[in-house]
């Protein structure tokens, strides 16, 4: 049965909730946990770390998905099996426009499907878009928190280290794409196909034409703007879930 313990996230229906927040990094699960009450460590297997807790009376799961579409797809499918109805990705991204600064938030209106996971589900002509109502709640929450944010198209991809990364980034920048990540497109596609409300909030950790390694290392080391961006994306997701629950 689908309600049995799931093979990768390693928990069952008794630990589930209607809402889930999906960071990539297992360490970010612990950061979200700081904002929750009555927390519980649910499971930790491979890249999939899950805690549960309550925010303003609403039960929420926080499950890390690792890096890239394949592991995210596993988490989404198994959470769906346990009855989760809405999922918000809170991740990091590289900016593709010069006006987008470190620590700004990017809310994806849609994503270029430049990755392989979503293609295993359906042809590339199928759009990768979030749930409109969930996105509206996210935007209202960001406004209420005073967060600096940008809404638009992003690009999801599969590697940081191809031989043409700078050329690729410049191309998509000229097309008005705001930022790049690795997980939003498959999240949106799988969510639509499985009847799950999904959305993505991204914290900018690499400026446009900035150094990828330096940006990621600074983020790991805890630089102020990016740490504030992370806090704001967490609170934006939590407040959006409360709004959705109403």
C-alpha positions as CSV (number, residue, x, y, z in Angstrom):
1,X,0.0,0.0,0.0
2,X,1.1,3.6,-0.6
3,X,0.6,4.4,3.0
4,X,3.4,2.1,4.2
5,X,6.8,3.4,5.0
6,X,8.2,5.0,1.8
7,X,11.4,3.4,0.6
8,X,13.5,6.6,0.4
9,X,12.1,9.2,2.7
10,X,11.6,6.4,5.2
11,X,8.3,7.3,7.0
12,X,4.6,6.6,6.7
13,X,1.2,8.1,6.8
14,X,1.2,8.5,10.6
15,X,3.9,11.2,10.3
16,X,2.5,13.0,7.3
17,X,0.8,16.4,6.9
18,X,-1.0,18.4,4.3
19,X,1.9,20.8,3.7
20,X,5.6,20.3,3.1
21,X,8.6,22.6,2.7
22,X,11.4,21.3,0.5
23,X,14.9,22.6,0.9
24,X,17.7,20.9,-1.0
25,X,20.3,20.9,1.8
26,X,19.6,18.7,4.8
27,X,21.3,21.4,6.9
28,X,18.5,23.8,5.9
29,X,16.0,21.5,7.4
30,X,17.5,22.4,10.8
31,X,17.2,26.1,10.0
32,X,13.5,25.8,9.2
33,X,13.1,23.7,12.4
34,X,14.2,26.8,14.4
35,X,10.9,28.5,13.4
36,X,8.6,25.6,14.3
37,X,7.1,24.5,17.6
38,X,6.6,20.9,18.9
39,X,9.2,19.7,16.4
40,X,10.0,16.0,15.8
41,X,12.9,14.4,13.9
42,X,11.0,12.1,11.6
43,X,13.6,10.3,9.4
44,X,17.0,10.7,7.8
45,X,18.0,8.5,4.9
46,X,20.6,9.5,2.2
47,X,19.8,13.1,1.2
48,X,16.2,12.9,2.6
49,X,16.0,14.4,6.0
50,X,12.5,15.1,7.4
51,X,11.3,16.9,10.5
52,X,7.8,17.9,11.4
53,X,6.5,20.8,13.5
54,X,3.8,23.4,13.9
55,X,3.8,27.0,12.7
56,X,0.9,29.1,14.0
57,X,-1.0,25.9,14.6
58,X,-0.5,24.3,11.2
59,X,1.4,21.1,11.0
60,X,4.2,21.2,8.4
61,X,6.8,18.7,7.1
62,X,10.3,19.8,6.1
63,X,12.0,17.3,3.8
64,X,15.3,17.9,2.1
65,X,15.6,16.7,-1.5
66,X,19.3,16.8,-2.2
67,X,20.7,18.2,-5.4
68,X,18.9,18.0,-8.7
69,X,15.7,16.7,-10.2
70,X,16.0,13.0,-9.8
71,X,16.2,13.0,-6.0
72,X,13.6,15.8,-5.8
73,X,11.3,13.7,-7.9
74,X,11.6,10.8,-5.5
75,X,10.8,13.0,-2.6
76,X,7.8,14.6,-4.3
77,X,6.3,11.2,-5.4
78,X,6.7,9.6,-1.9
79,X,5.3,12.6,-0.1
80,X,2.4,12.6,-2.5
81,X,1.9,8.9,-1.6
82,X,1.4,10.0,2.0
83,X,-1.2,12.6,1.2
84,X,0.8,15.9,1.1
85,X,-1.2,18.4,-0.9
86,X,1.1,21.4,-1.2
87,X,4.9,21.6,-1.5
88,X,7.0,24.7,-1.5
89,X,10.7,24.5,-2.6
90,X,13.0,26.8,-0.7
91,X,16.3,26.7,-2.5
92,X,19.2,28.8,-3.8
93,X,19.9,30.1,-7.2
94,X,22.3,32.1,-9.4
95,X,21.0,35.4,-10.7
96,X,20.9,35.9,-14.5
97,X,20.0,39.6,-14.4
98,X,22.3,42.4,-13.1
99,X,19.6,44.1,-11.0
100,X,19.1,41.0,-8.8
101,X,21.3,41.1,-5.7
102,X,22.6,38.6,-3.2
103,X,19.9,37.7,-0.7
104,X,17.1,38.8,-2.9
105,X,14.3,36.3,-3.4
106,X,13.1,35.0,-6.8
107,X,9.6,33.6,-7.1
108,X,9.3,31.4,-10.2
109,X,6.3,32.1,-12.5
110,X,7.5,29.3,-14.6
111,X,10.7,27.4,-15.5
112,X,12.7,26.5,-18.6
113,X,12.9,22.7,-18.6
114,X,16.6,22.5,-19.3
115,X,17.0,19.3,-17.2
116,X,16.3,15.7,-17.7
117,X,14.0,14.6,-14.9
118,X,10.8,16.3,-16.2
119,X,11.5,14.8,-19.7
120,X,11.1,11.3,-18.2
121,X,7.5,12.2,-17.3
122,X,6.2,14.1,-20.4
123,X,7.4,15.8,-23.5
124,X,9.1,19.2,-23.3
125,X,6.1,21.1,-24.7
126,X,4.3,20.6,-21.4
127,X,4.8,23.7,-19.3
128,X,6.6,23.9,-15.9
129,X,4.5,26.3,-13.9
130,X,3.6,26.6,-10.2
131,X,0.1,26.6,-8.7
132,X,-1.3,30.1,-9.2
133,X,-3.1,30.3,-5.8
134,X,-0.1,29.1,-3.9
135,X,2.2,31.6,-5.7
136,X,-0.2,34.4,-4.9
137,X,0.0,33.5,-1.2
138,X,3.8,33.5,-1.4
139,X,3.9,36.9,-3.0
140,X,1.5,38.4,-0.3
141,X,3.7,36.8,2.4
142,X,6.9,38.2,1.0
143,X,5.3,41.7,0.8
144,X,4.1,41.5,4.4
145,X,7.7,40.6,5.5
146,X,9.2,43.4,3.5
147,X,11.4,41.0,1.5
148,X,13.0,42.1,-1.7
149,X,11.7,39.8,-4.4
150,X,11.5,39.3,-8.2
151,X,8.9,37.3,-10.1
152,X,9.5,35.8,-13.5
153,X,10.8,32.9,-15.5
154,X,13.7,30.9,-14.2
155,X,15.8,28.1,-15.8
156,X,16.3,24.6,-14.3
157,X,19.4,22.7,-15.4
158,X,21.5,19.6,-14.5
159,X,25.1,20.7,-14.1
160,X,27.3,23.6,-12.9
161,X,30.3,22.4,-14.8
162,X,29.6,22.1,-18.5
163,X,32.2,23.6,-20.9
164,X,29.7,26.4,-21.9
165,X,28.2,27.6,-18.7
166,X,29.0,31.3,-19.2
167,X,27.7,31.2,-22.8
168,X,24.5,29.4,-21.6
169,X,23.9,32.0,-18.8
170,X,24.4,34.9,-21.2
171,X,21.9,33.4,-23.7
172,X,19.2,32.9,-21.1
173,X,19.9,36.3,-19.6
174,X,19.1,37.9,-23.0
175,X,15.8,36.1,-23.0
176,X,14.7,37.7,-19.8
177,X,15.2,34.7,-17.5
178,X,15.8,35.8,-14.0
179,X,17.8,33.0,-12.3
180,X,18.9,29.4,-12.5
181,X,18.4,26.5,-10.2
182,X,18.2,22.7,-10.6
183,X,14.9,21.6,-9.1
184,X,12.0,23.9,-9.8
185,X,11.1,22.7,-13.3
186,X,10.7,19.0,-12.2
187,X,8.8,20.1,-9.1
188,X,6.3,22.0,-11.2
189,X,5.9,19.3,-13.8
190,X,5.5,16.4,-11.4
191,X,3.2,18.5,-9.2
192,X,0.9,19.3,-12.1
193,X,0.8,15.7,-13.2
194,X,0.1,14.4,-9.7
195,X,-2.4,17.0,-8.6
196,X,-0.1,18.7,-6.0
197,X,0.1,22.4,-5.4
198,X,3.7,23.5,-5.9
199,X,5.8,26.7,-5.9
200,X,9.4,27.7,-5.6
201,X,11.1,30.4,-3.6
202,X,14.8,30.9,-4.3
203,X,17.5,32.8,-2.4
204,X,20.1,34.4,-4.6
205,X,23.6,33.2,-3.6
206,X,25.5,34.0,-6.8
207,X,25.3,37.4,-8.5
208,X,25.0,37.6,-12.3
209,X,28.4,37.0,-13.8
210,X,29.7,36.3,-10.3
211,X,32.0,33.4,-9.3
212,X,30.0,30.2,-8.7
213,X,32.5,28.7,-6.3
214,X,32.9,31.9,-4.3
215,X,29.2,32.4,-4.1
216,X,28.4,28.9,-2.9
217,X,31.3,29.0,-0.4
218,X,30.2,32.4,0.9
219,X,26.7,31.0,1.4
220,X,28.0,28.0,3.3
221,X,30.2,30.3,5.4
222,X,27.1,32.4,6.3
223,X,27.5,35.8,4.7
224,X,24.9,38.4,5.9
225,X,22.8,39.1,2.8
226,X,22.4,35.5,1.9
227,X,21.7,34.4,5.4
228,X,19.0,37.1,5.6
229,X,17.6,35.9,2.3
230,X,17.4,32.3,3.6
231,X,15.6,33.5,6.7
232,X,13.1,35.4,4.6
233,X,12.5,32.6,2.2
234,X,11.8,30.3,5.1
235,X,9.4,32.8,6.7
236,X,7.7,33.5,3.4
237,X,7.0,29.8,2.8
238,X,5.7,29.3,6.4
239,X,3.4,32.4,6.2
240,X,2.2,31.3,2.7
241,X,1.2,27.9,4.1
242,X,-0.7,29.6,7.0
243,X,-2.6,31.7,4.4
244,X,-3.3,28.7,2.2
245,X,-4.6,26.8,5.2
246,X,-7.1,29.5,6.0
